Amino acid sequence: MEAPKLELDFTYALQAGKAVQQIMQGAAAEERQLADELQQAWRTLQSRQGAGNDFLGWIDLPGRTSAAELQAMQARAAELRAKSQVFVCIGIGGSYLGAKAIIEALKPAFSLGLSGGPEILYAGHQLSEDYMHELLAYLDGRDYSLCIISKSGTTTEPAIAFRLLRAHLEKKYGKEEARTRIVAITDARKGAMRQLADREGYTAYVVPDDVGGRFSVLTPVGLFPLAVAGIDIQALVQGAAAEAADVAEAGNDWKRNRCLQYACYRQWCYRHGLGVELLVNYDPRLIYMAEWWKQLYGESEGKEGKGLFPASVSFTTDLHSMGQYIQQGPRMLCETVLSLAQGHAVVEIPTDAENGDGMNFVAGRRMSYVNAKAEEATCTAHSAEGGVPVLRVVLPTLDEGVLGRLIYFFETACALSGYSMHVNPFDQPGVEAYKKQMFKLLGK
């Protein structure tokens, strides 16, 4: 069964929304340049002749990922699930954010794992000594396995974490058993991690050469940890494939191509002086989806002095901390709301005979109804009174298929938005600056 589609709602998007709708209807003269640049971005992406074209493997990745590949990963994941209370995912940036985003979106809030699977923990995503000390102590009393995700094997944070965890694992189980508990996701042929995996006989999966880290969640980089967690990776890939088919079928038709519409909304806001895009959720399960989105857009667009700054807030929680600034601070913000149309559970608010809190006016209502009205009220207040454009990306539900669609939607819109700004959306030269300084200070 095909995953239900995403929808874009421009009701609260103010002039940005009107501009997109004018372009969808044939483009008013004042929006012609933006429309033309995005159409050119579409042609550049489809021709695969633009900057960074050697990193476009993500475009047709969902359609060329075979059922056999997914089943093989699921079989290996099942072996680790059967003997692991904890699974440690070692990686940084795109090597862990996509998997964490999906796991957090689908995992019960008060469960260590999902579907009876192991608890998923993370390492190599920072350099905190206390965190590593506590992680190693935690693993002393638990059966665990781990996955190292590194194309080169020499990236500082995951390399240090793997060195420590590999030593701990080998001491705990012995080298022979430790080999069966380590999976490497790395380069197909070269690099320190590939050499180690081949020498030690680790199960190894390939980071494709033509897919950059922040676009890699639908490769083994994301799929294998997700399979260990208990996520239906076949449904995830099928959802992404369905979105890819919709995008390809829509082509450069403004009325049908949601990716063009979202890229246009972002670019209109940016070109009219709004420098910060807030990705908003009304469900805490989507917090890490925002963390993945921030890397995707920040690393793809933030170069040559250009780009919207990607930030995130969680409502209604942050309405009681950041709400004042959003409503009446400097007018530099636009919002993109991840709006969840339907959850899974039903919780009704009871009647209280004394009504001491004055809340009987919502008695008998579901919490989701109150949350939806809070979202509607906030969109109205921020747009109509605060002058903040608000676009809603409506998710019909929260499952693997819809998340697959959302990932592919954001990836495609990111490429279009970047190309329309005349930057290479697929490199990240600025990331190397801190590394050079760190290595100098460490005496490398």
Residue pairs with C-beta under 8 A, 6 or more apart in sequence:
2 238
2 242
2 401
3 235
3 238
3 239
3 242
3 399
3 400
3 401
3 402
3 404
3 405
4 396
4 397
4 401
4 402
5 246
5 396
5 405
6 243
6 258
6 393
6 394
6 395
6 396
6 402
6 405
6 406
6 409
7 393
7 394
7 396
8 258
8 261
8 262
8 391
8 392
8 393
8 394
9 339
9 391
9 392
9 393
9 394
10 16
10 17
10 18
10 20
10 21
10 265
10 391
11 17
11 379
11 392
12 379
12 380
12 382
12 383
12 384
12 389
12 390
12 391
12 392
13 20
13 265
13 383
13 389
13 390
13 391
14 383
14 387
14 388
14 389
14 390
15 268
15 272
15 389
16 265
16 268
16 269
16 272
16 334
16 389
16 391
17 265
17 389
17 391
19 28
19 31
19 34
19 264
19 268
20 261
20 264
20 265
20 268
22 28
22 31
23 31
23 34
23 35
23 254
23 264
24 254
24 255
24 261
27 35
31 268
34 264
34 267
34 268
34 271
34 420
35 254
35 264
37 267
37 420
38 260
38 263
38 264
38 267
38 416
38 420
39 252
40 419
40 420
41 263
41 415
41 416
41 417
41 418
41 419
41 420
42 251
42 252
42 257
42 260
42 416
43 252
44 50
44 419
45 56
45 59
45 412
45 415
45 416
45 419
48 56
48 59
50 419
50 424
51 419
51 423
51 424
51 425
51 426
51 427
52 424
52 425
52 426
52 427
54 209
54 210
55 210
55 211
55 212
55 215
55 426
55 427
56 210
56 426
57 208
57 209
57 210
57 211
58 211
58 212
58 215
58 216
58 218
58 411
59 244
59 412
60 244
61 208
61 211
61 218
61 219
61 240
62 218
62 237
62 238
62 240
62 241
62 243
62 244
62 404
62 408
63 241
63 244
63 245
65 218
65 237
67 234
70 223
70 227
70 233
70 234
70 237
73 205
73 220
73 223
73 224
73 227
73 233
74 227
74 233
76 183
76 203
76 224
76 227
77 224
77 227
77 228
79 180
80 87
80 118
80 145
80 181
80 183
80 228
81 87
81 117
81 118
81 228
81 230
83 143
83 145
83 181
84 118
84 143
84 144
84 145
84 181
84 228
85 118
85 119
85 142
85 143
85 144
86 118
86 119
86 120
86 121
86 138
86 139
86 142
86 143
86 144
86 145
87 117
87 118
87 119
87 120
87 121
87 144
87 145
87 146
87 147
87 225
87 228
87 229
88 121
88 122
88 123
88 135
88 139
88 144
88 145
88 146
88 147
88 165
89 96
89 99
89 100
89 120
89 121
89 122
89 123
89 146
89 147
89 149
89 225
90 96
90 122
90 123
90 124
90 146
90 147
90 148
90 149
90 150
90 158
90 161
90 162
90 165
91 122
91 124
91 125
91 148
91 149
91 150
91 158
91 221
92 124
92 125
92 126
92 155
92 157
92 158
93 125
93 213
93 214
93 295
93 299
94 212
94 213
94 214
94 215
94 216
94 217
94 221
94 295
95 124
95 149
95 150
95 158
95 185
95 213
95 216
95 221
96 122
96 124
96 125
96 149
96 225
97 214
97 217
97 288
97 291
97 292
97 295
98 216
98 217
98 221
98 222
98 292
98 407
99 217
99 221
99 222
99 225
99 226
99 229
100 120
100 122
100 288
100 291
100 292
101 217
101 288
101 289
101 291
101 292
102 217
102 222
102 226
102 231
102 236
102 289
102 400
102 403
103 114
103 120
103 225
103 226
103 229
103 231
103 288
104 285
104 287
104 288
104 289
105 285
105 286
105 288
105 289
105 398
105 403
106 114
106 231
106 285
106 398
106 399
106 400
106 403
107 113
107 114
107 229
107 285
108 114
109 284
109 285
112 119
113 119
113 120
113 229
113 230
114 229
114 230
114 231
115 230
116 230
117 228
117 229
117 230
118 144
118 145
118 228
118 229
120 225
120 228
120 229
121 135
121 138
123 132
123 135
123 146
123 158
123 161
123 165
124 148
124 157
124 158
124 159
124 160
124 161
124 162
125 157
125 158
126 157
127 156
127 157
127 160
132 161
132 164
136 164
136 165
136 168
139 165
139 168
139 172
140 172
144 169
144 181
145 169
145 181
145 182
145 183
146 162
146 165
146 166
146 169
146 181
146 182
146 183
147 182
147 183
147 184
147 185
147 224
147 225
147 228
148 158
148 162
148 182
148 183
148 184
148 185
148 186
148 193
149 158
149 185
149 186
149 207
149 221
149 225
150 158
150 159
150 162
150 184
150 185
150 186
150 193
151 186
151 187
151 191
151 193
151 207
151 213
152 186
152 187
152 191
152 192
152 193
153 159
153 186
153 191
153 192
153 193
153 194
153 195
153 196
154 191
154 192
156 435
156 438
166 178
166 182
169 178
169 181
169 182
170 178
172 178
173 181
179 200
179 201
179 202
182 200
182 202
182 203
183 202
183 203
183 204
183 205
183 224
184 193
184 194
184 196
184 197
184 202
184 203
184 204
184 205
185 204
185 205
185 206
185 207
185 220
185 221
185 224
186 193
186 194
186 197
186 204
186 205
186 206
186 207
187 193
187 194
187 206
187 207
187 209
188 194
188 206
188 207
188 209
194 204
196 202
197 204
198 204
205 220
205 224
206 219
206 220
207 216
207 219
207 220
207 221
208 216
208 219
211 219
212 426
213 221
214 295
214 296
214 299
214 300
215 296
215 411
215 426
216 222
217 223
217 292
217 407
218 236
218 237
218 240
218 404
218 407
218 408
223 233
223 236
223 237
226 233
226 236
227 233
231 400
232 400
233 400
235 399
235 400
235 401
235 404
236 400
236 401
236 403
236 404
237 404
238 401
238 404
239 400
239 401
239 402
239 403
239 404
239 405
239 408
240 404
240 405
240 407
240 408
241 404
242 401
242 404
242 405
243 404
243 405
243 408
243 409
244 408
246 256
246 258
247 257
247 258
247 259
247 408
247 409
247 412
249 256
250 256
250 257
250 258
250 260
251 257
252 260
254 260
254 261
258 409
258 413
259 409
259 412
259 413
259 416
260 413
260 416
262 336
262 391
262 393
262 409
262 413
262 417
263 413
263 414
263 416
263 417
263 420
265 334
265 336
265 389
265 391
266 277
266 308
266 334
266 336
266 413
266 417
267 417
267 420
267 421
269 277
269 308
269 334
269 389
270 307
270 308
270 421
273 332
274 308
274 331
274 332
274 333
274 334
274 389
275 308
275 309
275 332
276 308
276 309
276 311
276 332
276 333
276 334
277 297
277 308
277 309
277 310
277 311
277 333
277 334
277 335
277 336
278 311
278 312
278 313
278 326
278 333
278 334
278 335
278 336
279 289
279 290
279 293
279 294
279 310
279 311
279 312
279 313
279 335
279 336
279 338
280 312
280 313
280 314
280 315
280 335
280 336
280 337
280 338
281 287
281 289
281 290
281 312
281 314
281 315
281 337
281 338
282 315
282 316
282 337
282 338
282 339
282 340
282 371
282 374
282 375
283 338
283 340
283 343
283 371
283 398
284 314
284 317
285 398
286 338
286 340
286 398
287 312
287 314
289 338
289 403
289 406
290 312
290 314
290 338
291 312
293 310
293 312
293 410
294 310
294 311
294 312
296 410
296 411
296 414
297 307
297 308
297 310
297 410
297 414
297 417
298 307
298 309
298 310
299 428
299 431
300 414
300 415
300 417
300 418
300 425
300 426
301 307
301 308
301 414
301 417
301 418
301 421
301 423
301 425
302 309
302 430
303 423
303 424
303 427
303 428
303 429
303 430
304 423
306 421
306 423
307 421
307 423
308 334
313 322
313 326
315 374
315 375
315 378
316 371
316 374
316 378
319 374
319 378
323 378
326 333
326 335
326 382
326 386
326 388
327 381
327 382
327 385
327 386
327 388
328 386
331 387
331 388
333 388
334 388
334 389
334 390
334 391
335 382
335 388
335 389
335 390
335 391
336 390
336 391
336 392
336 393
337 375
337 379
337 390
337 391
337 392
337 393
338 393
338 395
338 406
339 375
339 392
339 393
339 394
339 395
340 395
340 397
340 398
341 394
341 395
341 396
341 397
342 368
342 396
342 397
343 368
343 397
343 398
344 397
344 398
346 366
347 366
347 367
347 368
348 364
348 365
348 366
348 367
349 359
349 362
349 363
349 364
349 365
349 366
349 367
349 370
350 363
351 360
351 363
351 364
352 359
352 360
352 363
362 370
379 390
379 392
382 388
382 390
383 389
383 390
393 406
393 409
395 402
395 406
396 402
414 425
415 425
415 426
417 425
418 424
418 425
419 425
